[in-house]
Amino acid sequence: MEKERKQILNTAQITQKIKRIAFEMYEQNHNVKELVIAGIDDMGLKLSELIKAEVEKISDIYCHLVRIDIDKEATSQPLVEHSQLPDISNFTLVIVDDVLNSGKTMVHAFDPFLKLDVRKIQTAVLVNRSHKRFPIAVDYKGLELATTIQEHIEVELTNNEFAAYLY
C-alpha cells in the first residue's frame, strides 16, 4: 500500500523561502564580492540556481554555480565529483541541497572542497528534517520539520511549479 503524499509547501511558500534564504546569505556575506554556490545534483542544484538568481537580484555579489555529483546509494565513502570551480581563492562556499535527512550526503559533499583554499563553508537546505546522524549545522533553511524516520520528504522544482511533499 502506497502512502498518500501530503503537500507541506506550495509554489508561493517555496518562492518566499528561497527569497528569505537569499537575504540571509547576503546579510551573512555582505562583505564578499563573490560566492560559490554548490548544489547537490539534482534538486539541490535546481534550488541553488534559484538562490543564485535571488542573491544576484538583491546584491552586487556575483555567484558562481557549481554542480556536486554524489552517489547517494553508496554504502561506504561515495565518489564525489563537482563541475569546474571558478578560478578564485580564499572563497566562501555555500553547499545547497533540497532536504537534510541524516546529514550523510552533506558531509560527503564537503570532501572535495576541503582540499581547496576555502575561507568559509556554509550550508543551505529547503527542508531540515532534524534526523542528524552526522554533525551538520544548517546555516540557511527554509523549513524545520520534525518527522519520523519512516516518513519521507520529496521536493519538486520544475519550471515555475514548486512543491514539497511529506509521505
C-alpha positions in Angstrom: 0.0 0.0 0.0 1.4 3.3 -1.1 1.4 6.2 1.4 -0.6 9.3 0.5 1.6 12.4 -0.2 0.7 15.5 1.8 1.8 18.8 0.4 3.8 20.7 3.0 5.0 23.6 0.8 3.5 25.1 -2.3 5.0 27.3 -5.1 4.4 30.6 -3.2 5.8 29.3 0.0 8.9 27.8 -1.6 9.5 31.0 -3.6 9.2 33.0 -0.3 11.6 30.7 1.5 14.2 31.0 -1.4 14.0 34.8 -1.1 14.5 34.6 2.6 17.5 32.3 2.3 19.0 34.7 -0.3 18.5 37.7 2.0 20.1 35.7 4.9 23.0 34.7 2.7 23.5 38.3 1.7 23.4 39.5 5.3 26.0 37.0 6.3 28.2 37.6 3.3 27.7 41.3 2.5 31.4 41.9 2.6 32.3 39.5 -0.2 32.3 40.2 -3.9 31.8 36.6 -5.0 30.2 33.4 -3.6 30.5 29.9 -4.8 27.1 28.2 -4.5 27.4 24.4 -4.9 24.2 22.4 -5.5 24.0 18.7 -4.9 22.5 17.2 -8.1 19.5 17.0 -8.8 17.1 19.1 -6.6 19.9 20.7 -4.7 21.3 22.0 -7.9 17.9 23.4 -9.0 17.5 25.0 -5.6 21.0 26.6 -5.9 20.1 28.1 -9.3 17.1 29.7 -7.8 19.0 31.0 -4.8 21.8 32.3 -7.0 19.3 34.3 -9.1 17.8 35.9 -5.9 21.2 36.8 -4.3 22.3 38.4 -7.6 18.9 40.3 -7.8 19.2 41.8 -4.3 23.0 42.4 -4.1 26.2 43.1 -6.0 27.6 39.7 -5.1 28.4 37.6 -8.1 27.6 33.9 -7.5 29.5 31.1 -9.2 27.4 27.9 -9.6 29.0 24.5 -9.1 27.3 21.1 -9.5 28.1 18.4 -7.0 27.5 14.8 -8.1 27.3 12.2 -5.3 26.3 8.5 -5.4 23.7 8.7 -2.6 23.2 4.9 -2.6 26.8 4.1 -1.9 27.2 2.1 1.4 30.8 3.4 2.1 32.6 6.6 1.0 30.9 7.6 -2.2 32.6 9.1 -5.2 32.0 12.9 -5.1 32.6 14.9 -8.2 32.0 18.6 -9.0 31.8 20.7 -12.1 34.6 23.1 -12.8 35.3 25.5 -10.0 35.9 29.2 -10.8 39.5 30.4 -10.6 39.3 32.2 -7.3 41.0 31.6 -3.9 40.0 32.2 -0.3 36.3 32.0 -1.2 33.1 31.5 0.6 31.2 28.3 -0.3 27.6 27.5 0.3 26.6 23.9 -0.2 22.9 23.5 -1.1 20.6 20.5 -1.0 16.8 20.2 -1.0 16.4 18.1 2.1 18.7 17.4 5.0 17.9 14.0 6.4 20.8 12.4 8.3 23.5 14.7 7.1 25.4 12.0 5.4 25.1 13.5 1.9 26.1 16.9 3.1 29.2 15.6 4.9 30.4 13.8 1.8 29.7 16.9 -0.3 32.3 18.8 1.8 35.1 16.4 0.8 36.4 17.8 -2.5 36.3 21.4 -1.2 38.3 20.7 2.0 41.4 20.4 -0.3 40.9 23.9 -1.7 41.6 27.4 -0.4 38.1 27.9 1.1 37.7 30.7 3.6 34.3 29.6 4.9 31.8 26.8 4.2 28.1 27.3 4.8 25.1 25.1 4.2 21.6 25.7 2.9 18.6 23.4 2.6 14.9 23.9 1.8 13.8 21.4 4.4 15.7 20.3 7.5 14.3 17.1 9.0 16.4 17.2 12.1 17.4 13.5 12.0 21.1 14.1 12.0 23.5 11.2 12.4 26.3 13.5 11.3 27.3 16.8 13.0 25.9 19.1 10.3 24.7 22.6 11.2 22.4 24.2 8.7 23.2 27.9 8.1 20.2 28.7 5.9 17.0 26.7 6.0 13.5 27.2 4.6 11.6 24.9 6.9 12.5 22.9 10.0 10.2 19.9 10.2 10.1 17.1 12.8 9.3 13.8 11.0 9.5 10.1 11.8 12.4 8.1 10.3 9.8 6.2 8.3 8.5 9.4 6.6 10.0 10.9 3.5 10.1 14.3 2.0 10.1 14.9 -1.7 10.8 18.3 -3.3 9.7 19.1 -6.9 11.2 22.2 -8.6 10.0 22.1 -12.2 9.7 25.2 -14.4 7.7 27.6 -12.2 5.8 24.9 -10.3 7.3 24.1 -6.9 6.1 21.8 -4.2 7.3 19.7 -1.2 5.5 16.6 -0.1 5.6 14.5 3.1 4.7 10.8 2.7 
